[in-house]
Amino acid sequence: MEYPGQIAALADLLRNCRPCYALTGAGISTESGIPDFRSPGTGLWTKYDPIKTASLTALRRDPAKFYEINLTRWTSYRGCRPNNAHLALARLEKLGYVAGVITQNIDGLHREAGSRRVWEVHGHLRTCRCMKCAGSYPFDLLVERVKSGQNPPLCEKCGGVLRPDVVLFEDRMSDDFFAATQVLTGCQLLIVVGSSLTVYPVAGLPQLARRVVIINRDPTPWDEQAELVIRRMAGQVFTDLMTALGEPLEIGG
């Protein structure tokens, strides 16, 4: 099927399949300037071993090195803004086409774009907590302490090491993940955007939906089972989709 036909088919699915949810991965944010993890040659995990740099073991073994490696990347997300794919999903939710967004991303761009129902299954960078007493703090406090020379950053109550409220390798999944498995019960359409669908348990979520659409530049393990596969950049797909639905995005979002 040629690309215009794919957009028309996706628009028809959105009109006729409710409830519909979106599942998004790193690929939706690349157009906002955030590198993804697994693209050949450019993906973050092709340069670094995640178990050695972004795991619970790495944090516990050498927290100062953990922050030396990861904090600059995380704080760089703050200069990024939602692209048309984020903005379109927020608009689709407002219009009633999409019931919510389940995201693997920790960048917060769906919330910034205006999506109201968002399940951040790998956590977020708004808060942090003490690994000793579980005291909660704004993530900014962690950043300020490292920048001021306190690395690793420490809890002001008990002196324990602070950690971000993100799901690291070896961590238990977030409460949002378990909530997402519940909301997908009865899902008629799941639109997977920018996810390689190779990291479990999130990669198993499509099996909870009756129909699946894949929007991703590279092949995924779910392509053969999907109703529709569109191998284009998400920003272009959602810009064209909104036009097909008679709800064109404004220039620049």
Secondary structure as the mmCIF struct_conf table of DSSP 4:
data_model
#
loop_
_struct_conf.conf_type_id
_struct_conf.id
_struct_conf.beg_label_comp_id
_struct_conf.beg_label_asym_id
_struct_conf.beg_label_seq_id
_struct_conf.end_label_comp_id
_struct_conf.end_label_asym_id
_struct_conf.end_label_seq_id
HELX_RH_AL_P HELX_RH_AL_P1 TYR A 3 ASN A 16
BEND BEND1 PRO A 19 PRO A 19
STRN STRN1 CYS A 20 THR A 24
HELX_RH_3T_P HELX_RH_3T_P1 ALA A 26 ILE A 28
BEND BEND2 SER A 29 SER A 29
HELX_RH_3T_P HELX_RH_3T_P2 THR A 30 SER A 32
TURN_TY1_P TURN_TY1_P1 GLY A 33 GLY A 33
BEND BEND3 PHE A 37 SER A 39
TURN_TY1_P TURN_TY1_P2 PRO A 40 THR A 42
BEND BEND4 GLY A 43 GLY A 43
HELX_RH_3T_P HELX_RH_3T_P3 LEU A 44 THR A 46
TURN_TY1_P TURN_TY1_P3 LYS A 47 LYS A 47
BEND BEND5 TYR A 48 TYR A 48
HELX_RH_AL_P HELX_RH_AL_P2 PRO A 50 THR A 53
BEND BEND6 ALA A 54 ALA A 54
STRN STRN2 SER A 55 SER A 55
HELX_RH_AL_P HELX_RH_AL_P3 LEU A 56 ARG A 61
HELX_RH_AL_P HELX_RH_AL_P4 PRO A 63 SER A 76
HELX_RH_3T_P HELX_RH_3T_P4 TYR A 77 GLY A 79
HELX_RH_AL_P HELX_RH_AL_P5 ASN A 84 LEU A 95
TURN_TY1_P TURN_TY1_P4 GLY A 96 GLY A 96
BEND BEND7 TYR A 97 TYR A 97
STRN STRN3 GLY A 100 THR A 103
BEND BEND8 ASP A 107 ASP A 107
HELX_RH_AL_P HELX_RH_AL_P6 LEU A 109 ALA A 113
TURN_TY1_P TURN_TY1_P5 GLY A 114 GLY A 114
BEND BEND9 ARG A 116 ARG A 117
STRN STRN4 VAL A 118 GLU A 120
TURN_TY1_P TURN_TY1_P6 VAL A 121 HIS A 122
STRN STRN5 GLY A 123 CYS A 130
TURN_TY1_P TURN_TY1_P7 MET A 131 CYS A 133
STRN STRN6 SER A 136 PRO A 138
HELX_RH_AL_P HELX_RH_AL_P7 PHE A 139 LYS A 147
TURN_TY1_P TURN_TY1_P8 SER A 148 GLY A 149
BEND BEND10 ASN A 151 PRO A 152
STRN STRN7 LEU A 154 LEU A 154
TURN_TY1_P TURN_TY1_P9 GLU A 156 CYS A 158
HELX_LH_PP_P HELX_LH_PP_P1 GLY A 160 GLY A 160
STRN STRN8 VAL A 161 VAL A 161
STRN STRN9 LEU A 162 VAL A 166
STRN STRN10 PHE A 169 PHE A 169
TURN_TY1_P TURN_TY1_P10 GLU A 170 GLU A 170
BEND BEND11 ASP A 171 ASP A 171
HELX_LH_PP_P HELX_LH_PP_P2 ARG A 172 SER A 174
HELX_RH_AL_P HELX_RH_AL_P8 ASP A 175 VAL A 183
TURN_TY1_P TURN_TY1_P11 LEU A 184 GLY A 186
BEND BEND12 GLN A 188 GLN A 188
STRN STRN11 LEU A 189 VAL A 193
BEND BEND13 GLY A 194 GLY A 194
BEND BEND14 LEU A 197 LEU A 197
BEND BEND15 VAL A 199 VAL A 199
TURN_TY1_P TURN_TY1_P12 TYR A 200 PRO A 201
HELX_RH_3T_P HELX_RH_3T_P5 VAL A 202 LEU A 208
BEND BEND16 ALA A 209 ARG A 210
STRN STRN12 ARG A 211 ILE A 215
BEND BEND17 ARG A 217 ASP A 218
TURN_TY1_P TURN_TY1_P13 PRO A 221 TRP A 222
HELX_RH_3T_P HELX_RH_3T_P6 ASP A 223 GLN A 225
BEND BEND18 GLU A 227 GLU A 227
STRN STRN13 LEU A 228 ILE A 230
BEND BEND19 ARG A 232 ARG A 232
HELX_RH_AL_P HELX_RH_AL_P9 ALA A 234 ALA A 244
TURN_TY1_P TURN_TY1_P14 LEU A 245 GLY A 246
HELX_LH_PP_P HELX_LH_PP_P3 PRO A 248 GLU A 250
TURN_TY1_P TURN_TY1_P15 ILE A 251 GLY A 252
#
